[in-house]
Amino acid sequence: MKWSLTELNKFRGTQIDFDETVDILESLKRRESSIISMTPVHVTGFIDVDPTSYIAHYTMETILTLPSTRSLTPVDLPMSLTIDEVYMTEQQLAYLPSDISDEEKSLIMPLEKDLIDLQNAVEDFILLNLPLQVLTEEEEHSNDMPKGEFWNVISEEDYSETVKSESESTVDPRLAKLSELLNEDNK
């Protein structure tokens, strides 16, 4: 999934379709150690070769195996992403219209070499879209949390309720002394 700009420029004004399968498991494991396994990534799309830019539109599909964040049990997660990227050379960037916003500029991928390598982009998008919480089907449908002899995991809601009840029942020690003085005066 690499194209030299010289090769792409032969197709200026048209688009190049591609349909490839890439195995990037080892490369991703070096960047993210929590990945247990993944199927080869199926990538389909096109690169539109425009005089002012190179526009890549593609869809990628794979199945990642990650550990459950609750029990460390391996969980298979299907991932399907649609990606649009705009690539520009330094010369093309120099001729950008002056009225283009900073937000639009931030979406442009400047090319440091005369090469477009979508494999790096595929890896980056997979890593950016890894979920923070991974649960098995049983864990999703159950309210049981892991616990041990002297510890237990509680949900955010339970934690909020605990903090609220503790703050209501806890009295500032300075106010407790004042309360004792007032009670003595009332007797």
PERA-V186331 format. One record per residue. N is the residue number from 1. PHI is phi in degrees with one decimal (none if undefined). PSI is psi as a letter, one per 40 degrees, with the letter a starting at -180 (NA if undefined). Layout:
n->N phi->PHI psi->PSI
n->N phi->PHI psi->PSI
This chain:
n->1 phi->none psi->f
n->2 phi->-122.0 psi->h
n->3 phi->-134.0 psi->h
n->4 phi->-80.3 psi->i
n->5 phi->-65.0 psi->d
n->6 phi->-61.0 psi->d
n->7 phi->-64.4 psi->d
n->8 phi->-65.2 psi->d
n->9 phi->-65.6 psi->e
n->10 phi->-66.4 psi->d
n->11 phi->-109.2 psi->f
n->12 phi->-55.5 psi->h
n->13 phi->86.7 psi->e
n->14 phi->-128.1 psi->a
n->15 phi->-125.9 psi->i
n->16 phi->-109.2 psi->h
n->17 phi->-85.4 psi->i
n->18 phi->-144.4 psi->i
n->19 phi->-149.1 psi->g
n->20 phi->-133.5 psi->i
n->21 phi->-122.6 psi->h
n->22 phi->-124.8 psi->i
n->23 phi->-103.1 psi->h
n->24 phi->-118.2 psi->e
n->25 phi->-57.0 psi->d
n->26 phi->-62.9 psi->d
n->27 phi->-63.5 psi->d
n->28 phi->-68.7 psi->d
n->29 phi->-63.3 psi->d
n->30 phi->-67.2 psi->d
n->31 phi->-92.7 psi->d
n->32 phi->-144.3 psi->h
n->33 phi->-72.2 psi->e
n->34 phi->-77.1 psi->e
n->35 phi->-72.3 psi->h
n->36 phi->-85.0 psi->d
n->37 phi->-160.3 psi->i
n->38 phi->-163.5 psi->i
n->39 phi->-78.4 psi->i
n->40 phi->-56.4 psi->i
n->41 phi->-86.9 psi->h
n->42 phi->-94.5 psi->h
n->43 phi->-120.6 psi->h
n->44 phi->-130.8 psi->i
n->45 phi->167.2 psi->a
n->46 phi->-151.7 psi->i
n->47 phi->-116.9 psi->h
n->48 phi->-93.8 psi->h
n->49 phi->-94.4 psi->h
n->50 phi->-108.5 psi->i
n->51 phi->-61.1 psi->d
n->52 phi->-104.2 psi->e
n->53 phi->-168.6 psi->i
n->54 phi->-122.5 psi->h
n->55 phi->-107.2 psi->h
n->56 phi->-107.4 psi->h
n->57 phi->-128.3 psi->h
n->58 phi->-153.6 psi->i
n->59 phi->-119.2 psi->h
n->60 phi->-126.5 psi->i
n->61 phi->-136.5 psi->h
n->62 phi->-159.3 psi->i
n->63 phi->-124.6 psi->h
n->64 phi->-95.0 psi->i
n->65 phi->-114.0 psi->h
n->66 phi->-124.6 psi->i
n->67 phi->-76.1 psi->i
n->68 phi->-60.6 psi->h
n->69 phi->-75.3 psi->e
n->70 phi->-101.9 psi->d
n->71 phi->-123.4 psi->e
n->72 phi->67.4 psi->e
n->73 phi->-70.1 psi->h
n->74 phi->-61.2 psi->h
n->75 phi->-128.9 psi->h
n->76 phi->-85.9 psi->h
n->77 phi->-122.1 psi->h
n->78 phi->-69.0 psi->i
n->79 phi->-132.2 psi->h
n->80 phi->-135.7 psi->h
n->81 phi->-129.5 psi->i
n->82 phi->-110.7 psi->h
n->83 phi->-127.1 psi->h
n->84 phi->-125.6 psi->h
n->85 phi->-136.2 psi->i
n->86 phi->-115.3 psi->h
n->87 phi->-109.5 psi->i
n->88 phi->-142.1 psi->i
n->89 phi->-80.4 psi->i
n->90 phi->-60.1 psi->d
n->91 phi->-64.9 psi->d
n->92 phi->-66.6 psi->d
n->93 phi->-63.7 psi->d
n->94 phi->-64.9 psi->d
n->95 phi->-101.5 psi->f
n->96 phi->-65.3 psi->i
n->97 phi->-60.6 psi->i
n->98 phi->-71.4 psi->e
n->99 phi->-87.3 psi->e
n->100 phi->-73.6 psi->h
n->101 phi->-76.8 psi->i
n->102 phi->-62.4 psi->d
n->103 phi->-63.6 psi->d
n->104 phi->-66.2 psi->d
n->105 phi->-63.7 psi->d
n->106 phi->-69.5 psi->e
n->107 phi->-85.8 psi->e
n->108 phi->-87.8 psi->h
n->109 phi->-96.5 psi->h
n->110 phi->-71.8 psi->h
n->111 phi->-88.8 psi->h
n->112 phi->-88.3 psi->d
n->113 phi->-122.7 psi->i
n->114 phi->-84.8 psi->f
n->115 phi->-153.1 psi->h
n->116 phi->-107.8 psi->h
n->117 phi->-117.9 psi->h
n->118 phi->-75.8 psi->e
n->119 phi->-62.2 psi->d
n->120 phi->-62.2 psi->d
n->121 phi->-65.9 psi->d
n->122 phi->-60.3 psi->d
n->123 phi->-60.0 psi->d
n->124 phi->-60.2 psi->d
n->125 phi->-67.7 psi->d
n->126 phi->-63.8 psi->d
n->127 phi->-64.9 psi->d
n->128 phi->-68.5 psi->d
n->129 phi->-106.3 psi->e
n->130 phi->-67.7 psi->h
n->131 phi->-71.8 psi->i
n->132 phi->-78.0 psi->d
n->133 phi->-121.0 psi->h
n->134 phi->-123.5 psi->h
n->135 phi->-130.4 psi->i
n->136 phi->-71.5 psi->i
n->137 phi->-60.5 psi->d
n->138 phi->-63.2 psi->d
n->139 phi->-67.0 psi->d
n->140 phi->-65.8 psi->d
n->141 phi->-91.8 psi->e
n->142 phi->-111.0 psi->i
n->143 phi->-97.2 psi->e
n->144 phi->-70.7 psi->h
n->145 phi->-109.8 psi->i
n->146 phi->-63.8 psi->i
n->147 phi->-154.2 psi->i
n->148 phi->-129.0 psi->a
n->149 phi->-67.4 psi->d
n->150 phi->-120.6 psi->e
n->151 phi->-150.9 psi->i
n->152 phi->-157.4 psi->i
n->153 phi->-94.6 psi->h
n->154 phi->-122.3 psi->i
n->155 phi->-75.0 psi->i
n->156 phi->-62.5 psi->d
n->157 phi->-64.0 psi->d
n->158 phi->-62.7 psi->d
n->159 phi->-63.1 psi->d
n->160 phi->-60.5 psi->d
n->161 phi->-64.9 psi->d
n->162 phi->-63.5 psi->d
n->163 phi->-62.3 psi->d
n->164 phi->-64.6 psi->d
n->165 phi->-67.5 psi->d
n->166 phi->-67.0 psi->d
n->167 phi->-69.4 psi->d
n->168 phi->-72.5 psi->d
n->169 phi->-87.5 psi->e
n->170 phi->-84.9 psi->h
n->171 phi->-110.6 psi->h
n->172 phi->-60.3 psi->h
n->173 phi->-56.4 psi->d
n->174 phi->-66.9 psi->d
n->175 phi->-71.4 psi->d
n->176 phi->-63.5 psi->d
n->177 phi->-62.5 psi->d
n->178 phi->-63.0 psi->d
n->179 phi->-62.6 psi->d
n->180 phi->-62.3 psi->d
n->181 phi->-63.2 psi->d
n->182 phi->-64.8 psi->d
n->183 phi->-64.6 psi->d
n->184 phi->-67.2 psi->d
n->185 phi->-66.8 psi->d
n->186 phi->-72.2 psi->d
n->187 phi->-81.5 psi->NA
